[in-house]
Amino acid sequence: MKPIIALILSLFTASIFAQTEIKGQVIDQNMPIAYANIILKNSNNEIVTGVTSDFDGYFTINTKKGNYKLTISYVGYTNYNKDINLENNINLGVVTLQEDASQLDEVVITSRKKLIEQKADRVVFNVENSITASSGDALDALKVAPGLQVQNGIIKMFGKGTPRVMVNNKMVPLTNEELIGYLNSLSASDIKKIEIIATPPAQYEASGNGGLINIILKEGQINSWKNTTSVIHNIDCYNYTTLRNSLLFKKNKVNLLFSVDKTKGHIRGEESFQVYYPTSTWDINIETKDSKEAFSGRLLLDYDVTDKFTIGMQYFGNNNKPSINDVSKTTITNTQNTIDSLLMNKGNDVNKKRTHSLNLHTAIKLDTLGRKLSFDADYFDFNADKERTLITKSFNVNNEFLNTNLSAITASEQSIKNLSFKADMEHPLEFTNLSYGGKLSQINSISNITFLNTITGTPVLDTTISNSFTYKENIQALYLSANKKINEALQLQFGLRYKNTQTEGFSKELNKSTTNKYSKLFPSLFLSYNKEENNFSFSYAKRIQRPRFNHLNPFRVFVSSNTYSEGNPFLQPTFNDNFSVKHTYKNKLTTNLFYNIRSQASGIIFSSNIADNTQIVTRENFFNQHTIGIEESYIYSTLKWLQSQNTISAIYNTTNFTKNVNAKPQNGFAYLIASNNSIVLNDKNKLQIDAVYNSKSQSDLFTVGDTFSLDLGYNTSFLNKDLQFSVVVKDVFATSFLNNLESTVNGVRQVYGQNRNNRYVRFSLNYSFGNKKINVKNRQVGNSEETRRAN
């Protein structure tokens, strides 16, 4: 650490004695202005030098000492003029341009924003430019976002792992099924862009072994309001319909987003599971009919008390009833490949999930130099009730009933409450831009499971399976981030995040507590070098992946009489070190070389008990993993009617087991080929063609089969583009589902596959109306000022 700090200080010191500089940031009332013109003239009104602001609105001018006139301009805004006596370095801080009302009614800039933008520390996916992404929900948008995979209800970054998800820079404290349900309730038409941050800097949370996904919602246009009503209908074997209404309002000091949506219908699910015992083979096929019934609403409100003081709130509520009816058939064959017996299982899950999330925030601009203080208070409340009824019966080869193996009712409850406070400071200095802050977080989780044996017809409580588990987690975090533009080409950012964690879990059945206390430092480093048409960058960040709450619960959840999953209260966090070297040429061709180290990693273990032919799903910390990869991405936009983003990625995994799990590690190559294409037929009609191929891959215990997805989308508009109609065909060839997930543990090979409504046709109809008196230009920008607020 000391050599790095010494290097940073030496670079800072050297920069002080460089040529005299003027720097600052150009914004409007809402976000940074990219490509603003900054001109410096002498006393004869002759241009001495000039630059344009970068994606985040920042600029730096290096010149000799003297008297100058500075002019900052951008189309649609009134020029900013300032006389400057330049004797020492000057930091203008934040310069706010005011809109020129005399131009706004006439000037509309319609420059096309890229579908995908490559930046030093993230990839930006502009959802509103993609038909297949914008016509569904947030999960649909993530399925076609670059570098992401959504499979088997899990979101992953290719070659990196499972990311955490943020909405408007606020962390969503959900994982697994709860996160998927949340994203299903979030309309993609409300999403402006998705930021895929592979190696997040220090001001972001250190959680997640696969980086961060930041979903940025749209804001209302200045002095306008817009209401959008959407009807979305999905057709597969079954079908479901979603009705949404969204209101955007922005006038004077008020910025408002209010939306509600209702979803109802069903989807089909198919699963297959083969278990190869020494003396028999079990072939399990499951069909499910999943109910999609949810109602949700969200409210985002910001109010500018003064030009320097803003307060706001965000609320999200969701009432979800994802019930499931499942029927499974297990065919048991002997070593002669003849059928010995059959198992038939019927199950019914009745689920109720309720989510409430509230954020209160305030931001204070302390001066004109760019110092800004912000506070956030977050409250999250999640409750889930589930009742599963199941019965497993055995039959002989002639389909004659033998006996009932299991008949039971399982009732489970889970409550998660999270309260957090954080403070963040943006503090520009003469030689660097500092950001620092802290966060306090408290999580309480209570889980109960009651197992009633109903094989006799009368429910009997089984105390050996019933259990109650409480989990508490307290986190204290501090961070410091320094950003310095060394010269016109070189930029450096260094960050350090300190986290102190205390956890305690208590199992009532085991009458045992598990506690854990640890403190960790999470450094990050970013170097960026821009020279003419080339951009080079290096990044490093350390991350932590904490166990999910349901993985900590020491419960047995039965799927059938011979299959159950079991939590592990002794799971420990996984730590990740992520390195990346990236080169971008002409903002079109990007090469990214990355290397990731996972330590103390946990994963799923599909094990089998040969004595009683039982399949068990558990989790353990049992391996370390090294992944090296390369990604090549090219954006083609020469033709006005075509935008094409094409990516090829390749990785190699090496896994070392740290615990004996009676299995062999799976190591090897994997690659991905993706192409996203947006075609403009004319002013009212657009096509979208997306294709992704994932090769067969190996990691930790598993090998998994290859997948291919072809998605087609068409969009047309009517009534001066107020009425939008879209049709999307997802997974045309039905080849994107999880298949051949294979592992061999204790000498027993198991192969799993799942297909949950992967191929479907979606029809979407959107009608918007409101006050459009003022048109606001589209422009390419990076992160808004709010994006740099720490999380």
N, C-alpha and C positions, 0 to 999 in steps of 0.2 A: 504493500500500500504506500509506504513512504516514497519509493522511487517515482510512483505515478504522481503523487502530490507535488514532489519536487519539480517534475517535468512541467506540470500545469503552472506552478508559480513562476518558473523561469520563462515560460511562454508569455504569461501575463506581463511580467516585468519588461521583457524585450519589446512588447507591443506599445508600451507607454512612450518609448523614445522614437517611435516610428513617425511617419508623416502625420501632420495634424488632420484630425478627422471630425466629420459631422455625422451623427447617426440618429436614428429614431425609428418609429413605427407609424405607418399610415393606416387609419381605420375610418369607417363611417360610424354610424350610431350602433352598429350591430356586430360587424366582423372586420377582419383585416382586408385591405384592398391590395390585391396583387397587380403588378405591372403599372403602378402609378409612376408618373414621370417626375423625377426630382432634378431640377436644373439649377446650376450655380452660375450667376452672371457677375461680371466685374462692374466698376463704376462707369464704364463706357457702354454698358448694357450689352456686352459681348459674352457669349456663352463660354465659360471656362471649362466646365466639365458637367457631366450628368450621368445618372444611373436610373434604373427602375427598381421598384420594390419587389421583394421575393414573394413566394407563396404565402408567407405569414405577414406580409406588409412591412417587413424590416428593410432598411437600407443603410448603407455606409458610403460616405464620400471622403476620399483622401485628397488633400490639396495643400498648397502653401498658405502661410499666414497672410491675412489681409482683410479688406472690407469687401463684402459680397452681398448680393441680393439672392435669396433662396426662393424658388417657386416650386410648389408641389401641385400637380394637376392630374385630373382624371375625367374622362368623358362623363357628363351628367352631374358634375360637382363644381362648386365654386373654387377657384384657385386659392391656394394658401400662399401668402407672400410674407417674407420676413427679412429685414436687414440684419446682417450678421457681421460683427467685428471678431474675426477669427484669430485669436492669440493662443488659445489652448483648445484641447479637444472639447467638443460640445455634444451633449446628449439632449436632443430635443424631446425625448420621451415619446409620448403618444400624441400624434397630430391627427385631429379629427376633421375630416372634410365634410362640409355641409352640402346637401343636395341642392342643385340649381333648379328651382321650380320652373323656370322659364324654358328649360330644355327637356324636362322629364316627359311632358306630354307628346313631344315629337320624337325623342331619341329612344330607340329600342335596339339594343345590341343583341344579336341572335347567334353569336359565335357558339359553335358546338362544343359542349364540354365532353371530355374523354369519358368513355365507359369505365376505364380503369386507369388510375394515375399511380405511377411509381414514385415514392418518396424515400428519403434516406432511412427512416425508421419504420415505415409502414406502406401498405398498399391501400389505396382508396378506391372503393367500388361504388360508382354513382348509380344507385338503384333506380332512380327515376329515368335513366337512359336505357333500361333493360325491360323488355316486355315480359319475359318469363319471370323476372324477379319481382317487378312492381305490381303484378296482377294478383298476387296471393298474399300470404302472411309473411312474417319475418323469417320463419324457418324456411319457406320457399326461397326467399332471397339469399339466405346463407347457403342453400344447396347449389347455387350457381355462382357464388362469390369465388374469386380466384384463390387457390391454395387451401380451400376448406373442403372437408368431406363430412356429410351427414349420413350416417348409416347405423342401423340397429339402435336408433334413438340416442346416438352419441355424436357430438360435434368434435371434429379433429382438424388440426392443421397438418398437412401432409409432411411427414417426417419429423414432427415436433411433439404431438400429443394433444391433450384436451385443453382448450383455452377457457378462460373466464370471459363472461359476457357483461358488457356495460351498455346502458342506454343513456344517452346524453351525458356521458362521462360519470354516471352513477353505477356502481357495481350492483349487479343483480345477484342477491345471495341465494341463488337456487342452482341445483345441479340435476342431472339425469332427467327423469320423467317430469319433475316439477318445472325444470327449465324449458323443456320442450313444450309443455302446456302453456307456459307464459308466452313463448315466442309464437305459438299458434294463435294467440289472442291479439297479437300486435299486427296491425295492418301494414303491409308493405307500401301501400299508397301514402302512408304517413311518414315514410322513411326517405330522407334526403340522400344519405350515403352510409356506407359501412366501412370502417377503418379496420384493417387486419394488421395488428401490431405484433410482429413476431418476437421482437426483443424490446419490451417496454422500458422506458427510462425510469429514473428513481421516483418521480412524482406520482407514478401510477402504483397501484397495489402490486405486491410481489407474488401474489397467488397465481397459480396456474402454470402447468408445465408446458403448455402450448401457446403462451403469450396471451394477448387480449383481443377481443372483438368489441369495437365501440360502434354502437348503432346510433347515428345522429338523426333525430327527427326534424321534420320541416318546421320552419317558422313562417309566420304570416308576413306578407309584403307590407311595406310601410304605408300607413294610412289606407288600409284596405281590409276587407274581410272576404272569406271564401268558404263556402259550405260544399262538401262533397258527399254524395250518397252512393254507395256501392252495393251491388248484388253479385255474389260469386257462387257459382254452382260447380261442384266437382262430381264427375261421373266415373265410376269404376264398376266393380261387381255390385256395389251399393252406391249411394251418393249422399252428399251433404251440402247444405247451403249456408252461406254466411251473409248477413245483412249488416252493413256498417254505415255510420254517419260520422263525419269529421268536420269540425268548425275551426278555422284559423282566423284570428282577429288581431290586428295590430294597428293601433292608433295612438298617437301622442306618446304617452308614458306606459301604455298597457300592451302586453304581448300575451296572447291567449291561444291555447290549443285544447279543445274539448272533443272527445270522441267516445262513442259507444259501439259495441258490436255484439251480435248474437249469432251463434253457430248451432246447427242441429242437423243430425243425420247419422250415417254409419259408414265405416270403412271395413274392408276385409283384411285379415292377417293370415299368413301361412307360415308354419315353422316345421322344420324337419330335424330329427336328432337320431343319429345312429351310434350305438354303443357296442363295441366288439369285445365281449368277454371271452375268456379262454374256451368255454364250453357252450356258449350261446351268443347269438346276435340279437340285439333289441333295435327294432326299427320303429321310431315314434314319429307320427305325423299329426300335427295340430292345426285345426282351422278355428279362427276366431271371428266374431262379429263385434266390432268395437263401436260403442256409442260415442258420438261427438256432440256433447251438449254443454255449451258454455255461454256465459254472459259476462262481459267485462267493460270497464270504462276507465278513462284516464283524463286527468286535468293537469295542464301545465300553465302556470300563470307567473309572469314577471311584471314588476311595477317599478318604474324609475321615480323614486321619491324626489331626487334631485339629479343633476347631471353627473354627480359623483357617487350617488348612493342608490343601489338597486336591491330590492327584496323580491323573493319569489318562492314558489312552492310547486312540487310535483306530487301527484297522487295517482296510484294505479290500484284498481280493485278487480278481482276475477273470481267468479263462482263457476267451477268446472265440475262436471259429472261424467268422467270418462269410464263408463261401465263396460264390462267385457263378458261375452258368452263364448266359452271355448269347448270344443269337442276334440278329443285325441284318441287315436288308435295305435296301440303298440303290438307289433307282430314279433313274437319270440321264436327264433329258429335255432335248431341244434347244429352240431358240426357236420351233419349230413345235408344241411341246407333244407330241411323239411320243417314245417311249422309245428311247434310244440303246443303253443297256447296263445291266447290273445288277451290284451287288457284294454278295456274301454273306460275312458275317463270323461266326465262332464263337470264343467266348472262354471260358476257365475260370480263375477266380481261386481259389486255395487260400490262405487267410489264417489266421494264428495270432497272436493278440494277448494279451499277458500284462501285468497291471498289479498293482503292489504299492505301497500308500500307507500310511505309518506316521506318526502324530503322537504325541508325548509332551508333556504339559503339566502345569503346576503353578500353583496360585494361592495367594497368601498374603495374609490380611487383617492389616494392620499395626496397626490400632487400631479403636476403636469409632466414629471419625469418618468412616469409609468409605474410608480409604486402602487400596488393594489393588494388589499387585504380581503379575504373571503372566509366565510364560515358556513358550515353545513351541519345540519342535524338530520339523521335518518332513523326511521322506525320501520321495521319489517315484521309482519305477522303472517305466518303460514300455518294452516290447519288442514289435516287430511284424515278422513275416516274411510275405512275400507272393510267391507264384509265379504268374505269369499266362502261360497258353498261349493263343496266338491264331493264327488263320489267316484270310486274306482272299482270296477267289477272285472272278474276274470272269466274267460270262456275257453272251452277246449277247441281243438282243431275243427270240430264240426259246428262251431258257434253255439254250443250248448252251455248254459250258465253253470258256473262252478261255485263261486262265492263272491261276497263283497269284501274287497281288501281294505278299503278305507271309505268312511263316510264322516264328514266333519264340517264344522263351521268355524272359520277363523275370523275374528274381529280385531282390527288393529287401529290405533289412533296415533297420530304424531302432531306435535305442536312445536313450532320453531319461532322464537322471538329474538330479534336482533335490534340493538340500539347502538348507534355510533355517533360520535362528534368529531369533526375535524376542522382545522384552521390552516389556511394557506396564505403565503405571502410571496408576491412577485416584487423583487427588489433590484431594479437596475442600478449598477454602480458605474463609475468612470471606466473601469477596466474589465468589467464582466457583468452579465445579467444573472442574478441569483434568484432562486426559488427555494423556499423552505417551509416546513410546516410539520404538523403532527396529527395523529388520529388515535382515538380511544374507541374500542369496540367490545361489545358484550353479547354473547350468544347463549341462549338457553333452549335446550331441546328436550322434550319429554315424549317418550314412546311407550306404548303399551300394546301387548298382544295377548289375546284370549283364545285358547284352543278348546273347542267343545267337540267331543267324540259323539257322533250321532248314529253309530253303527247299529245300536239297539233300537233306534227310533226315539230314544229319550236323550237329550243333550247332557253329557257328563263332562265336567271340567277336568282337563288334563293339566295338572300343575307342573309336570316335567317339561312341557312345551310352552305354557303361558309364562309371560315374563313382563317386567317393567324396567325401562332403562332411561336414565337421565344423563344428560351430557351438558357440561358448561365449558365455555371457552372465552377467555379474556385476552385481548391483544392491545398492546401499546406500541405505537409506531412513531418514529421521527425520520425526516428526510431532509437532505440538502442537495440542491442541483445547481451547477454553475455552467453557464453557456458563454462562450467567447468567440467572436469572429476575429481571428488572428489577422487576416488580411482579406483582400477581395476573393481569394480562392479557398482559404482554409478556415474551417470552423470546428470548434472543440466543445464537447459537453461532457461533464463528469458528474455523476450522482452517487449518493450513498443513502441507503434506507436501512434503518435499524428497527427490528421487530422483537418484541418481548412477548412470549405466549405462555399462558397457563391453561391447561385443560384438565377436566375431571369427569370421568364416567363412572356410573354406579349401576350394577345389575342386581335387581331384587332377587332373582332366582339364584344367582351365584353368591349373593350377599358379599360382593367384592367390588372395591373401587379401583379404578385405574387412573393414575395421575401422571401428568407430563409437564415439565417446565423447560423451556429453552429460549435462548436469545441468539439471534443471528444477524449478521450484516449482509446486506444485499447491494453490492456495488454495480454500477453501470457506467459504460464509457462509449461515447460516440465521436467519431472523427469523420468530417466530410470535406472533400476537396473538389472544387469546381474549377474547371479550366476549359473555356470555350464550349465545345460540344460534349465534353466528358464530365461525368460526375463519379467520384470514387467515395466510398464510405466504409467504415469499419464500426462494428457495434459488438458490445458484450454486455450481458445482463445475467444476474443470478436470480433464480425463481424458486418458489416453494409450492408444492401441491399437497394440500391437506386432504385427509380422507372425507368422503361424503358422510353425512349423518346416518343414512340408512345402511352404509357399509359398516358403521361402528356398532349398530344394534345387534346384540348376540341372539337374534331370533332365528327360528327355523320357519321359513315360509314354504309350504308345500304346494307343488304344482300337481302332483299325483301321489299315489301311495309309495312310489319308488324314486321320486325326484323332489328335491328341496334345495333351497338356498339358505345360507347361514352367514350372519354378520360376524365381524371380528372386532371387539372393543380394544384390542391391543395394536391396531394399525398405527403406524407412524407416518409422518409426512415424507414426501419425496422431494429431493432437491435437484435443481437443474441448472446447468451452466450452458448458456447459449452464446455462440460466436457466429459472426456473419461478416463477410466481405462482399461488397456489392459494387458493380460498375454499370452506369447507364450512359448510353450513347445517343445523343440527339433526342432524349426523352422518349425513345422508341424501343431500343434494344437494351435489355437489362440482363446482366449475369450476376447470379447470387450464389456464393459458395458458403455453406454453413456447416457448423459442427456443434453437436449437442451431447451433453453428458448428463445422464440421469443416475442419481445415487440413492440407494436405499429405496428403490422403486417397489411399488405394490401393484399387484395385478390379480386377475381372475385365475382361479385354478379349477378346472373341471376334473374332479376326481371320482373314483368309483370304489365301492365296497364290494369286492368279489364274493364275499361270504353270503350276502343277502341281496346281491344285484341292485344296489342303490346308487343313484347318481347324485352327487353333491356338488354344489357350486359355492366356493368359498373365496376369500381374499387373503393374501399374505404379502408382507414385505420380503421379497425373496430374490431380487436381482438388481444388478447394475447394468447400464446400457450405454453404448456409444453409437452415435449416428452421424455419418458424414454424408453430405448431399450437395448437389448442384442444381440450380434452376435457371433456365433460359427462357426469357419472355420477350415477345416482339409485338409491338402495336403497329398495325397497318391502317393508315388513315389518308392515303394519298387521294383516293377517290372520294368525292363529296358524298356519295350515296352509301359508302361502306366504312364501318369501323370494325376492325378485327383484332382481337387480343388472343395471342397464341402462346402456349406455355408448354415446356417440356421439363420435367423434374426427375431426378434419379437420386436414390439414397442407398446406403449400405448400413445395415444394423449389425452390431456385435453385442451379444448378451452374455453376461457371466452370472451364474447363480451364486447367491450368498447364503442360501439355505438349501438343505437337501429336500427336494420335492419329488424325488424318484422320477425324474424326467430329464430329457436332453434339451439344451437351449437351441432355439431356432435362429440362425443367422443367415443373412443373404441380401441380395439386391431387390429393389422394387423401383418402378418408375410410373410416372403419370404423364399423360398427354391431354391437353385441354385446348379448346378453341371456342371463343365467344364472338359471335358475329351479329352486328346490328346493321340492317339493310333498310335504307330509306327509299321506298318506291316512288313516293311523291309527298307533297306537303301534308297529306292526311293518312297515308298508309305506310306502315313499317312492318318489317319481318325481323324475327330473331331466330338464329340457329345456333344452338350450343351443343357441344359434344365433349365428353370426358371419358377417357379410358384409364383405369387403374389396373396395373399388372398384378399378378400373384405376388404375395409378400410374406415375409417371415419376421416375427418379433417375439421376444421372450419365449413363451410356451407354444405359440401358435403359428400355423401357416393359414393363409386365407386366399380364396380363389379370386380370379380377376373379374372386373366388372366393366360394363360399358353403358353409357347413357347418352341418348340423343333426344334433345328437347327442341320442339318447334313452337314458335309463337307468332301471332299476327295481331296487329292493332290498327284500328281505323277510327277516325273521329268525325263528328257531325256537329252542327249548330255552332260553328265558329270554334270548334275544338272543346266546347263545353261538355259534349257527350262523347265518351270514349268506350269502344267495344273491343275486347280482347278475347282471343281463344288460344289456349296453350295445350299442347300434347306433351306430357311428361313421359320420359323413358319409352320412346316409341317401340322399341324391340323387347321391352320387359327383360332387360339384362343388367340392371343396376343393383339388384338386391344382394344382400350378404349371402355368400355361398361357400361351402367347403372350409368353414372355420374348424380347423383340425388340431387336436393335441393328443399326446399319449402320456398318461400319468399312471403310475403303478402297473405298467404293462398293458393298460386298457386304452385302446384308441377310440376317440369320440369325434364325431363330425357333426357340425351344426350349420343350419341355414335358416334365414328369415326373410320374408317378403311381406312388407306391410304397406299395401296400397301404393307401390312404387310407380305403376303405370296408371295414368288417368287423364281425362280430358277436363279442362277447366274453362268455363265461360265466365267472363267478368264484364259488368256494365257499370260505368261510373258517370255520374252527372254532377257537374259543378256549377255553382252560380254565386254571385256576390258582386262587390264593388271593385271594378277593375279600372277605375278612372286613371290610376297611375300605373304605368308599366315599369317594372324594375329589371335592369339588365341582368343577364346571366354572365358570370365571370368565373374564371378558374381561380380558386383560392385554396390554401392549405387549411390548417386547423383554425377554427375561430378562436377568439380570445378565451371563451369558456372552455375550449378543448384543452387549453394548457393548464386549467385548474386541476390541481392534484386530486387523485383518487386513491 
